[in-house]
Amino acid sequence: MSEVENNWEKRPAEVAFRSITKRFPPDILANDRVSFEVKKGTVHALLGENGAGKTTLMNILYGLFSPDEGEIIIRGKSVKISSPREAINLGIGMIHQHFKLIPTHAVAENIVLGLTSIPFFFPAEKAEAEIKSLSEKYGLKVDPRAHVWQLSAGEKQKVEILKALYRKANILILDEPTSVLTPQEAEELFATLRAMKEEGKTCIFITHKLNEVKEIADAVTVMRKGKVVSTILPSQVSLEELARMTVGKEVISVVPRKTISDKIVLRLQDVSAMGDRDFPALLNLSLSVREGEIVGVAGIAGNGQKELAEVIVGLRQASRGHIFLEDKEITNLLPRDIASLGVAYIPEERNQGLVGEMSVAENLLLRGYYQPPFSQGFWVDWEKAEAYSEKLISHYQINPPLSDIPVRLLSGGNRQRVIIARELEQKPKLVVASNPTAGLDVSGVEAIHKLLVKAQEKGAGILLISGDLDELLKLSNRIVIMFRGEIVGEKEKEHWTEEDRREIGLGMGGVRR
């Protein structure tokens, strides 16, 4: 048992939530009498499904929302926090999942921006020296003079943490902080959190990743449907128990098929393509996927993964090279034509794959409304369409089970199920899945994994593009590593090891072996 655990009850509370309740119109109870304590000098994980109320609670602590009922106690004193500025004055900093930085400004400028104490003429040298001192103290190495657009995701996160520390934050809220990091960057972040803890600072860590709770947290509060289920010490509970507490039922992990056909369903040969800003995004890239194989694509966002998916499904033009589906070349065909040949696409941006104002049924029909049995000349047979959509809603467990409501009213996980239902129901030869579980909770992730493995078992080749290395290691038969538009490494294993994880992580950061 650690020193923190031994002294747990004796530790003073840095933050205490007392019966916090928050409602949103029309009748959403986001926080339902939430009460727990965060001890001083600890890393406290906040765990729960999407919609459990975690982020709402932290937004209340940071002054973005006001509670309808209850109180917040900081260092033994009841406080009312009506704005982020008031939170900052109380020593609270928040590092959002999506960074709040100005790309064209330097690191130092971003860190001091908004401070009322800064004089009209920006004291660049003084600020840079102070930032350098802070970065060395907490292991947050970043060049104060570099422009934000030049930085990696991990470096941008360091800037956000430095910005909070520069404002004398003693309580740091981190919302899904490892979602865009390589394994090595995540390790660096955890080292920083441990250094902050040693300084007596307190960190609240929102995450979906159970293994991170076990690795870094001194305590974890599990929330479900707006309520606190339990606050416990991670050493006292297994990963399986944490998962069960989070979703309220047993979570059964899927196992991908290991026997793979020799038949190639997708082959890219020396493919190049331009990015959105007219810079090369893919550089002479060659890749293959076999029938019944899950090929994982590992890489930090912005290294060509998005362009790779789009060039395969016809949403982006290849400037050179060839793409084959089985023996048929599909290079630069129209998206509809590629889809009709047996290619399913699960985009990273759910809004890209759905029409928000259209009903669930209409979105489920987008791939086939113009074909029999739904198309009757110029008319759609809505009786058949309705029956089809209800079948898919039931089979893919889309919630709520209503075919006529606008798809925008569904949760992120259920919108993803609509896309997957529509695409997989076409019995595709190839599935291109781009970050299919991004932002989903434990139960949502497992549901999507089961559907992908089921498609694999039916013989589909799957190209799984994901920034979550744990997901890739869990599902992939083979992993390729992308860096700056190229494949820089490849591994094929039946059982992945920690050394494999480390090597792939290094490759994601540009280290070639």
C-alpha positions in Angstrom: 0.0 0.0 0.0 1.4 3.4 -1.0 2.0 6.3 1.4 -1.0 8.2 -0.2 -3.3 5.3 0.5 -2.0 4.9 4.1 -2.7 8.5 4.9 -5.9 8.8 2.8 -8.4 9.6 5.5 -6.0 12.1 7.2 -5.4 14.1 4.0 -7.3 17.4 3.8 -9.8 17.9 1.0 -8.7 20.4 -1.6 -12.1 20.3 -3.3 -15.4 19.0 -2.0 -18.7 18.7 -3.9 -21.8 18.8 -1.8 -25.1 17.7 -3.4 -24.3 19.4 -6.8 -27.4 19.3 -9.0 -27.6 20.6 -12.6 -30.5 20.5 -15.0 -30.6 21.4 -18.7 -33.8 22.0 -20.8 -36.1 20.4 -21.6 -35.7 17.8 -18.8 -32.1 16.6 -18.6 -30.7 15.9 -15.2 -26.9 16.1 -15.8 -25.8 16.1 -12.1 -28.0 14.5 -9.5 -26.9 15.5 -5.9 -23.2 14.7 -6.6 -21.0 14.6 -3.5 -17.4 13.5 -3.1 -14.0 14.9 -2.0 -10.8 15.4 -3.9 -7.8 15.2 -1.5 -4.9 17.7 -1.6 -1.8 16.6 -3.5 -3.4 13.7 -5.4 -4.4 12.7 -8.9 -8.2 12.0 -8.8 -9.7 10.2 -11.8 -13.3 10.9 -12.8 -14.7 7.9 -14.7 -18.0 7.3 -16.4 -19.9 6.7 -19.7 -20.8 9.5 -22.1 -23.5 11.5 -20.5 -22.6 10.4 -17.0 -22.2 14.1 -16.0 -18.4 14.2 -15.6 -17.7 17.2 -17.9 -20.7 19.1 -16.7 -19.4 18.8 -13.1 -16.0 20.0 -14.1 -17.4 22.9 -16.1 -19.3 23.9 -12.9 -16.0 23.8 -11.0 -14.4 25.9 -13.7 -17.2 28.5 -13.7 -18.6 27.7 -17.1 -21.9 26.5 -15.6 -23.6 27.4 -12.3 -25.2 24.6 -10.2 -28.9 24.7 -9.6 -28.4 23.3 -6.1 -25.5 22.4 -3.9 -22.1 23.9 -3.0 -18.5 23.7 -3.8 -15.9 23.9 -1.0 -12.3 24.9 -1.8 -9.8 24.3 0.9 -12.5 24.3 3.5 -14.4 27.4 2.3 -17.7 27.5 0.5 -17.3 29.4 -2.8 -19.5 30.5 -5.7 -17.7 30.3 -9.1 -19.6 32.3 -11.8 -16.8 32.6 -14.4 -13.5 31.0 -15.5 -11.7 34.2 -14.3 -13.1 33.6 -10.8 -12.0 30.0 -11.0 -8.5 31.1 -12.0 -8.4 33.5 -9.1 -9.1 30.5 -6.8 -6.2 28.6 -8.3 -8.2 26.4 -10.7 -7.0 25.6 -14.2 -8.7 23.5 -16.9 -7.0 21.8 -19.8 -9.7 21.1 -22.3 -9.8 18.1 -24.7 -9.7 20.5 -27.6 -6.9 23.0 -27.0 -7.7 26.7 -26.7 -4.6 28.1 -28.4 -4.0 30.6 -31.2 -1.9 28.8 -33.9 -0.2 31.9 -35.3 1.0 33.2 -31.9 4.2 32.1 -30.1 4.1 29.8 -27.1 4.9 32.6 -24.6 2.2 34.9 -26.1 -0.4 32.1 -25.7 0.6 31.6 -22.1 0.3 35.2 -21.0 -2.7 36.1 -23.2 -5.5 37.4 -21.1 -3.5 38.3 -18.0 -4.5 41.7 -16.7 -1.1 42.1 -15.1 0.8 42.2 -18.4 1.8 45.7 -19.4 1.0 47.2 -22.8 4.5 46.5 -24.1 4.9 42.7 -23.9 7.9 41.8 -21.7 9.0 38.9 -24.0 12.3 38.1 -22.4 11.0 38.1 -18.8 8.0 35.9 -19.7 10.1 33.5 -21.7 12.5 33.1 -18.8 9.7 32.4 -16.4 8.1 29.9 -18.8 11.4 28.1 -19.3 11.9 27.9 -15.5 8.4 26.4 -15.1 8.9 23.9 -18.0 12.2 22.6 -16.5 10.6 22.3 -13.0 7.7 20.1 -14.3 9.3 18.4 -17.2 7.3 20.3 -19.8 10.0 20.9 -22.4 8.7 23.4 -25.1 10.3 26.3 -26.9 8.7 29.6 -25.6 9.4 31.3 -29.0 8.0 28.5 -31.2 4.7 29.2 -32.9 1.8 26.9 -31.9 1.1 25.7 -35.4 4.6 24.2 -35.4 4.0 22.1 -32.4 2.9 18.4 -32.0 -0.3 17.6 -30.1 1.8 16.6 -27.1 3.6 19.9 -27.1 0.4 21.9 -27.4 -0.9 20.1 -24.4 2.3 21.1 -22.5 1.6 24.7 -23.4 -2.0 24.4 -22.0 -0.6 23.0 -18.7 2.1 25.7 -18.6 -0.6 28.3 -19.1 -2.5 27.0 -16.1 0.7 26.8 -14.0 1.7 30.4 -15.0 -1.6 31.5 -13.6 -0.6 29.9 -10.2 -3.1 27.0 -10.5 -3.1 24.5 -7.6 -6.1 22.5 -8.9 -5.8 21.3 -12.5 -8.7 19.7 -14.4 -7.6 17.6 -17.4 -10.3 16.4 -19.8 -9.3 13.2 -21.7 -5.7 14.4 -21.8 -4.2 11.4 -23.5 -6.6 11.1 -26.4 -4.1 12.7 -28.9 -0.8 11.5 -27.4 1.6 8.8 -28.3 2.4 6.3 -25.5 5.7 8.1 -24.9 3.9 11.5 -24.6 1.4 9.9 -22.2 4.2 8.7 -20.1 5.8 12.2 -20.1 2.4 13.6 -19.0 2.1 11.2 -16.2 5.6 12.1 -15.0 4.5 15.7 -15.0 1.4 14.9 -13.0 3.5 13.1 -10.4 5.9 16.0 -10.1 2.9 18.4 -9.6 1.5 16.0 -7.0 4.9 16.1 -5.1 4.5 19.9 -5.1 1.2 19.6 -3.4 -0.9 20.4 -6.4 -4.2 18.5 -7.1 -5.2 17.0 -10.4 -8.7 15.9 -11.5 -8.3 13.6 -14.5 -11.4 12.8 -16.7 -10.8 9.6 -18.7 -12.5 6.7 -20.4 -9.3 4.6 -20.3 -9.4 2.2 -17.3 -5.7 1.3 -17.5 -4.8 4.9 -17.0 -6.9 5.0 -13.8 -4.8 2.1 -12.5 -1.5 3.7 -13.6 -1.8 7.3 -12.5 -4.8 7.8 -10.1 -4.7 7.9 -6.3 -8.5 7.7 -6.2 -11.3 7.3 -8.7 -14.9 8.5 -8.6 -17.2 6.6 -10.9 -20.3 8.4 -12.2 -23.3 6.9 -13.9 -26.4 8.7 -15.1 -25.5 11.9 -13.3 -24.9 10.2 -9.9 -21.8 9.1 -8.0 -21.6 5.3 -7.9 -18.5 5.1 -5.7 -15.2 6.8 -4.8 -12.5 4.2 -4.3 -8.8 3.6 -4.4 -7.7 2.0 -7.7 -5.5 -0.6 -5.9 -8.7 -2.0 -4.3 -10.5 -2.8 -7.6 -9.7 -4.7 -10.8 -10.1 -3.4 -14.3 -13.1 -5.7 -14.8 -14.7 -4.3 -11.7 -14.1 -0.7 -12.8 -15.7 -1.5 -16.2 -18.7 -3.1 -14.5 -19.1 -0.1 -12.1 -18.9 2.3 -15.1 -21.5 0.7 -17.3 -23.6 -1.1 -14.7 -23.2 -4.5 -16.2 -20.5 -7.0 -17.2 -18.4 -5.9 -20.2 -17.3 -8.8 -22.4 -14.2 -8.1 -24.6 -14.1 -9.2 -28.2 -11.3 -11.3 -29.7 -10.5 -10.8 -33.4 -10.1 -13.7 -35.8 -6.5 -14.9 -36.1 -6.7 -17.0 -39.3 -6.4 -14.7 -42.4 -7.1 -15.5 -46.1 -4.3 -14.9 -48.6 -6.8 -13.1 -50.9 -6.0 -9.3 -51.1 -9.1 -7.1 -51.1 -7.3 -3.7 -51.0 -4.0 -2.8 -52.6 -2.5 0.7 -52.7 0.5 1.1 -55.0 2.7 4.2 -54.7 -0.2 6.5 -53.9 0.3 10.2 -53.4 -2.2 12.8 -52.6 -2.4 16.5 -51.6 -3.8 17.7 -48.2 -6.4 20.5 -47.7 -3.7 23.2 -47.7 -2.1 22.0 -50.9 0.8 20.3 -49.1 1.6 16.7 -49.9 -0.3 14.4 -47.4 0.5 11.0 -48.9 3.9 10.2 -50.4 4.3 7.1 -52.6 2.3 5.0 -50.1 1.9 1.3 -50.6 -0.4 -0.9 -48.5 -2.5 -4.0 -48.7 -5.4 -5.6 -46.7 -6.4 -9.2 -47.0 -9.8 -10.8 -46.8 -10.8 -11.2 -43.1 -7.8 -9.2 -41.9 -7.9 -6.1 -39.6 -5.0 -3.9 -40.5 -4.4 -1.1 -38.0 -3.0 2.3 -39.0 -1.1 3.9 -36.1 -0.1 7.5 -36.1 -0.6 10.9 -34.5 -3.4 12.9 -36.0 -2.3 15.0 -39.0 0.2 12.5 -40.5 -2.0 11.6 -43.5 -4.5 9.1 -42.0 -7.5 11.3 -42.9 -6.2 11.7 -46.4 -5.5 7.9 -46.7 -9.1 7.1 -45.8 -10.6 9.7 -48.1 -8.4 8.7 -51.1 -9.6 5.1 -50.8 -13.3 5.9 -50.7 -13.1 8.5 -53.4 -13.5 11.7 -51.3 -10.0 12.9 -52.3 -8.2 12.6 -55.6 -4.9 10.7 -55.8 -2.2 12.7 -57.6 -0.4 9.5 -58.6 -0.4 5.8 -58.0 -3.1 3.1 -58.2 -5.7 1.7 -55.8 -7.3 -1.7 -56.4 -10.3 -3.4 -54.8 -9.6 -7.0 -55.5 -8.6 -7.0 -59.2 -10.5 -3.8 -60.1 -8.8 -0.4 -60.1 -10.9 2.2 -58.2 -8.4 5.1 -58.3 -10.3 8.4 -58.4 -13.7 6.8 -59.0 -16.8 8.6 -57.6 -17.6 7.8 -54.0 -21.0 6.2 -55.0 -19.3 4.0 -57.5 -16.7 2.8 -55.0 -19.3 2.2 -52.4 -21.4 0.1 -54.9 -18.3 -2.1 -55.5 -18.3 -3.2 -51.8 -16.5 -0.5 -49.8 -17.9 0.7 -46.5 -16.8 3.9 -44.9 -17.0 4.9 -41.2 -15.7 8.5 -41.1 -14.1 10.1 -38.1 -16.5 13.1 -38.3 -19.9 11.7 -37.6 -21.4 14.8 -39.2 -19.7 13.8 -42.4 -21.5 10.5 -42.5 -25.0 11.7 -41.5 -27.5 14.4 -42.4 -28.6 15.8 -39.0 -32.0 17.1 -40.0 -33.0 13.8 -41.7 -34.6 11.0 -39.7 -32.8 7.9 -38.5 -34.7 5.9 -41.2 -33.6 8.3 -44.0 -30.0 8.2 -42.9 -30.1 4.4 -42.8 -31.3 4.4 -46.4 -28.7 6.8 -47.8 -26.7 3.9 -49.4 -29.6 2.2 -51.1 -32.8 4.3 -51.5 -32.2 4.6 -55.2 -32.0 0.8 -55.7 -34.5 -2.1 -55.4 -36.2 -3.1 -53.2 -36.7 0.5 -52.0 -36.7 2.3 -55.4 -39.9 2.1 -57.5 -39.0 4.2 -60.5 -39.0 7.8 -59.2 -40.6 6.8 -55.9 -39.4 5.3 -52.7 -41.4 2.4 -51.2 -41.6 3.8 -47.7 -43.4 0.8 -46.3 -40.3 -1.4 -47.2 -38.0 1.4 -46.1 -39.6 1.7 -42.7 -39.5 -2.1 -42.1 -35.8 -2.2 -43.1 -34.9 0.7 -40.8 -36.7 -0.9 -37.9 -34.9 -4.1 -38.5 -31.5 -2.3 -38.4 -32.5 -0.2 -35.3 -33.3 -3.4 -33.5 -30.3 -5.4 -34.7 -27.7 -2.7 -34.0 -29.4 -1.6 -30.8 -29.8 2.1 -31.8 -31.3 4.1 -28.9 -33.9 5.5 -28.7 -35.5 2.9 -31.0 -37.4 5.5 -33.1 -37.0 5.7 -36.9 -38.7 9.0 -37.4 -36.7 11.3 -35.2 -33.9 13.6 -36.6 -30.6 11.8 -36.3 -29.0 14.9 -34.7 -31.0 14.1 -31.5 -29.1 10.9 -30.9 -26.1 10.6 -28.7 -22.6 10.3 -30.3 -22.5 6.6 -29.7 -25.9 6.0 -31.3 -25.1 8.2 -34.3 -22.1 6.1 -34.8 -24.3 2.9 -34.7 -26.5 4.4 -37.4 -23.4 4.9 -39.7 -22.1 1.4 -38.9 -25.5 -0.2 -39.4 -25.9 1.5 -42.8 -22.4 0.6 -44.0 -22.0 -3.0 -42.6 -25.5 -4.0 -43.8 -24.2 -3.7 -47.4 -22.0 -6.8 -46.7 -18.9 -5.0 -47.8 -15.7 -6.5 -49.1 -13.7 -3.7 -47.4 -14.4 -1.5 -44.4 -12.5 1.7 -43.9 -13.0 2.8 -40.3 -11.4 6.1 -39.2 -11.3 6.5 -35.4 -14.7 4.7 -35.1 -14.7 4.8 -31.3 -13.4 8.4 -30.7 -15.2 10.0 -27.8 -17.2 6.9 -26.9 -17.4 5.3 -23.4 -16.5 1.8 -22.3 -19.8 0.2 -23.4 -19.9 2.2 -26.7 -16.4 1.1 -27.6 -17.0 -2.5 -26.9 -20.2 -2.4 -29.0 -18.4 -1.0 -32.0 -15.5 -3.5 -31.6 -18.0 -6.4 -31.6 -19.6 -5.1 -34.9 -16.2 -4.7 -36.5 -15.1 -8.2 -35.5 -18.4 -9.6 -36.8 -17.7 -8.0 -40.1 -14.2 -9.5 -40.1 -15.7 -12.9 -39.4 -17.9 -12.5 -42.4 -14.8 -12.0 -44.6 -14.5 -8.3 -44.8 -11.1 -6.8 -44.9 -10.9 -3.9 -42.4 -8.6 -0.9 -42.5 -8.8 0.5 -38.9 -7.3 4.0 -38.6 -7.1 5.0 -34.9 -5.1 7.3 -32.7 -5.8 4.9 -29.8 -2.9 2.4 -29.7 -4.6 0.2 -27.1 -7.5 -0.2 -29.6 -5.2 -1.1 -32.4 -3.3 -3.6 -30.3 -6.6 -5.2 -29.2 -8.1 -5.6 -32.7 -5.4 -5.6 -35.3 -3.8 -8.7 -37.0 -1.2 -6.3 -38.5 -0.2 -2.7 -37.7 1.4 -0.2 -40.0 2.8 3.1 -38.7 2.2 6.4 -40.5 4.4 9.4 -40.2 4.3 12.5 -42.5 2.4 10.7 -45.2 4.5 7.6 -45.3 4.5 4.0 -43.9 7.5 4.0 -41.7 7.0 0.6 -40.0 5.0 -2.6 -40.0 4.4 -5.3 -37.5 2.3 -8.5 -37.7 1.8 -10.5 -34.5 -0.6 -13.0 -33.0 0.1 -11.7 -29.5 1.2 -8.1 -28.9 3.8 -7.3 -26.2 4.7 -4.2 -24.3 7.9 -4.0 -26.3 5.7 -4.0 -29.5 3.7 -1.2 -28.0 6.8 0.8 -27.2 8.3 0.4 -30.7 5.0 1.4 -32.4 4.7 4.4 -30.1 8.3 5.5 -31.1 7.4 5.0 -34.8 4.3 7.2 -34.3 6.7 9.9 -33.1 9.0 9.6 -36.2 11.6 7.2 -34.8 12.6 4.7 -37.5 14.0 1.3 -36.8 
